[in-house]
Amino acid sequence: MSDIRVKICGLRDAATIKAAADAGAVYIGLNFFLKSPRSVTIAEAAALAIDAPAGLAKVGLVVNADDAMLDAIMADVPLDMLQLHGAESPERVAAVKARYGLPVMKVVGVAGPDDLAAIDRYIKVADQILVDAKPPKGADLPGGNGVTFDWDLLAGRRWPLPWMLAGGLTAENVKDAIKRTGARQVDTASGVETEPGMKDAGMIARFVEAARG
């Protein structure tokens, strides 16, 4: 499974970004959602992105961000992709893509089979889909909650654009998740942390090895 592409999301320091690169991750996520323990300021993100090892795709995670916020991010942070993790409509996804000229990954939360229909709404406007676990009722965060969903819901399903699996993935369960869903891309945040927002280089290495091994 060496062709599995891994994204480590919510990185906040140069050391763990280097650890992600050394482990073989393809994407890193910089989180601009202020309520998240993984959030970074625009200035922090700019420094991290500029100094990131060559070859990493730098993804900016935002939640229902308006143009003013996106303008400020894009003015200073050299991103390769935007990840829209809120309630953005297909029209908003298309508008963001047109305004900034970057690929856009739209996140769709899944808890049951009825949630999968939402993916079809974004197929024509997004460049990638991230299928994540829907947050628990009352959760402050739209993702990174360490919860999974029934992976068998995705068995045999394919869409005409790249997609990524997220939601409670760890080094211990990612291989099973890949087997059951057919995912070729996986994303983790809480699954490589010792506590919320605190990434661990060893956990990152073990996750990437498990996903690609």
PLY file of the C-alpha trace (Angstrom):
ply
format ascii 1.0
element vertex 213
property float x
property float y
property float z
element edge 212
property int vertex1
property int vertex2
end_header
0.00 0.00 0.00
2.95 2.30 -0.54
0.84 4.42 -2.87
-1.36 5.57 0.01
-1.12 9.35 0.44
-1.11 10.62 4.02
-2.13 14.01 5.40
-1.14 15.10 8.90
-3.44 17.93 9.94
-3.18 20.57 12.62
0.60 20.91 12.75
1.87 23.84 14.79
5.67 23.66 14.84
8.58 23.10 12.50
9.77 19.94 14.24
6.56 17.99 13.68
6.26 19.29 10.12
9.75 17.89 9.49
8.68 14.65 11.17
5.71 14.42 8.82
7.95 14.99 5.81
10.57 12.50 7.02
7.87 9.87 7.57
6.60 10.25 4.02
3.44 12.30 4.46
2.29 14.06 1.29
0.11 16.77 2.84
0.31 18.87 6.00
-2.62 20.84 7.36
-2.42 24.31 8.91
-5.56 25.02 10.94
-6.95 28.57 11.00
-10.08 27.77 13.06
-9.62 29.77 16.26
-11.65 27.44 18.48
-9.34 24.53 17.69
-6.42 23.61 19.98
-4.53 23.05 16.72
-5.05 26.57 15.38
-2.21 28.82 14.23
-2.16 32.53 13.52
-1.55 33.80 10.03
1.95 34.90 11.02
2.72 31.50 12.54
1.36 29.68 9.50
3.37 31.86 7.15
6.62 31.06 8.93
5.82 27.34 9.05
4.80 27.17 5.39
7.81 29.10 4.16
10.21 26.85 6.06
8.41 23.56 5.35
10.44 20.89 3.57
10.12 20.92 -0.20
7.54 18.58 -1.68
4.92 18.83 1.06
1.50 20.06 -0.04
0.49 22.75 2.42
-3.26 22.75 3.09
-5.05 25.60 4.85
-8.05 24.51 6.93
-10.79 27.09 7.39
-14.36 26.92 8.70
-16.96 29.16 7.05
-14.29 31.78 6.40
-15.33 35.00 4.65
-13.36 36.65 1.88
-11.67 39.06 4.27
-10.19 36.22 6.30
-9.18 34.26 3.23
-7.64 37.36 1.67
-5.52 37.87 4.79
-4.39 34.24 4.82
-3.59 34.12 1.13
-1.67 37.40 1.25
0.94 35.92 3.60
0.79 32.12 3.60
2.07 30.15 0.58
-0.59 27.44 0.53
-1.10 24.74 -2.08
-4.71 23.91 -1.26
-7.65 25.19 0.78
-9.72 22.85 2.95
-13.26 24.07 3.59
-14.43 22.37 6.77
-17.66 24.23 7.49
-21.15 24.49 6.03
-19.91 26.03 2.77
-22.38 25.60 -0.10
-21.32 24.31 -3.53
-21.63 27.90 -4.76
-19.24 29.08 -2.04
-16.75 26.33 -2.90
-16.80 27.40 -6.54
-16.40 31.06 -5.58
-13.41 30.36 -3.33
-11.74 28.28 -6.02
-12.25 31.02 -8.61
-11.10 33.84 -6.31
-7.82 32.28 -5.19
-6.94 29.92 -8.01
-6.06 27.09 -5.63
-7.42 23.55 -5.49
-10.20 23.23 -2.92
-10.89 20.22 -0.71
-14.44 20.14 0.68
-15.10 18.23 3.87
-18.32 16.22 4.19
-19.26 14.83 7.60
-20.71 11.32 7.70
-22.55 9.54 10.49
-24.95 7.39 8.48
-25.87 6.42 4.92
-28.06 9.48 4.35
-25.03 11.76 4.76
-23.29 10.35 1.69
-25.70 12.13 -0.66
-24.07 15.45 0.27
-20.87 14.36 -1.48
-22.64 14.47 -4.85
-23.41 18.18 -4.35
-19.71 19.04 -4.41
-18.35 16.76 -7.11
-18.51 19.37 -9.86
-17.01 22.23 -7.82
-14.40 20.71 -5.50
-11.02 19.28 -6.48
-11.05 16.75 -3.65
-13.52 15.47 -1.06
-12.54 14.69 2.51
-14.98 12.22 4.05
-14.83 12.81 7.79
-16.78 11.61 10.82
-19.64 13.98 11.58
-18.89 15.72 14.90
-20.78 14.55 17.98
-23.80 16.65 18.96
-22.63 19.70 20.90
-18.99 19.41 19.76
-17.09 22.68 19.39
-14.96 21.38 16.54
-16.14 20.32 13.07
-13.33 17.74 12.93
-10.40 16.41 14.91
-12.72 14.93 17.53
-11.16 11.48 17.45
-14.41 9.75 16.47
-14.91 7.28 13.65
-17.93 6.31 11.56
-19.02 3.06 9.95
-16.33 2.60 7.29
-18.42 -0.06 5.56
-20.66 2.77 4.33
-17.91 3.61 1.84
-17.20 0.06 0.69
-17.29 -0.09 -3.09
-18.13 3.59 -3.50
-16.13 5.68 -5.94
-16.37 9.28 -7.06
-14.94 10.98 -10.16
-12.42 12.99 -8.14
-9.82 12.22 -5.49
-11.12 11.68 -1.98
-9.59 11.29 1.44
-10.72 9.44 4.57
-10.60 11.04 8.02
-12.21 10.59 11.40
-10.53 8.98 14.37
-7.76 7.34 12.36
-4.76 6.03 14.30
-1.78 3.81 13.61
-3.79 0.96 15.13
-6.87 1.24 12.90
-5.79 2.94 9.67
-4.91 -0.26 7.83
-8.35 -1.71 8.57
-9.98 1.57 7.53
-8.16 1.51 4.19
-9.10 -2.12 3.60
-12.78 -1.54 4.34
-13.21 1.72 2.43
-10.77 1.43 -0.46
-9.37 4.86 0.45
-6.10 5.81 -1.23
-5.66 8.93 0.91
-5.99 9.25 4.69
-5.91 12.16 7.12
-5.28 12.29 10.85
-5.02 15.00 13.48
-5.89 13.69 16.96
-4.56 10.24 16.05
-0.94 11.42 16.30
-1.27 13.54 19.44
-0.35 13.03 23.08
-2.96 15.65 23.98
-5.13 17.99 21.89
-2.86 20.08 19.69
0.37 18.33 20.74
1.72 16.20 17.89
4.24 13.44 18.53
6.95 12.66 15.97
6.99 8.97 16.83
3.22 8.69 16.49
3.39 10.45 13.13
6.01 7.99 11.89
4.00 5.00 13.10
0.81 6.29 11.48
2.41 6.83 8.09
4.14 3.45 8.27
0.87 1.72 9.15
-1.02 3.49 6.35
1.59 2.82 3.69
2.94 -0.50 4.90
0 1
1 2
2 3
3 4
4 5
5 6
6 7
7 8
8 9
9 10
10 11
11 12
12 13
13 14
14 15
15 16
16 17
17 18
18 19
19 20
20 21
21 22
22 23
23 24
24 25
25 26
26 27
27 28
28 29
29 30
30 31
31 32
32 33
33 34
34 35
35 36
36 37
37 38
38 39
39 40
40 41
41 42
42 43
43 44
44 45
45 46
46 47
47 48
48 49
49 50
50 51
51 52
52 53
53 54
54 55
55 56
56 57
57 58
58 59
59 60
60 61
61 62
62 63
63 64
64 65
65 66
66 67
67 68
68 69
69 70
70 71
71 72
72 73
73 74
74 75
75 76
76 77
77 78
78 79
79 80
80 81
81 82
82 83
83 84
84 85
85 86
86 87
87 88
88 89
89 90
90 91
91 92
92 93
93 94
94 95
95 96
96 97
97 98
98 99
99 100
100 101
101 102
102 103
103 104
104 105
105 106
106 107
107 108
108 109
109 110
110 111
111 112
112 113
113 114
114 115
115 116
116 117
117 118
118 119
119 120
120 121
121 122
122 123
123 124
124 125
125 126
126 127
127 128
128 129
129 130
130 131
131 132
132 133
133 134
134 135
135 136
136 137
137 138
138 139
139 140
140 141
141 142
142 143
143 144
144 145
145 146
146 147
147 148
148 149
149 150
150 151
151 152
152 153
153 154
154 155
155 156
156 157
157 158
158 159
159 160
160 161
161 162
162 163
163 164
164 165
165 166
166 167
167 168
168 169
169 170
170 171
171 172
172 173
173 174
174 175
175 176
176 177
177 178
178 179
179 180
180 181
181 182
182 183
183 184
184 185
185 186
186 187
187 188
188 189
189 190
190 191
191 192
192 193
193 194
194 195
195 196
196 197
197 198
198 199
199 200
200 201
201 202
202 203
203 204
204 205
205 206
206 207
207 208
208 209
209 210
210 211
211 212
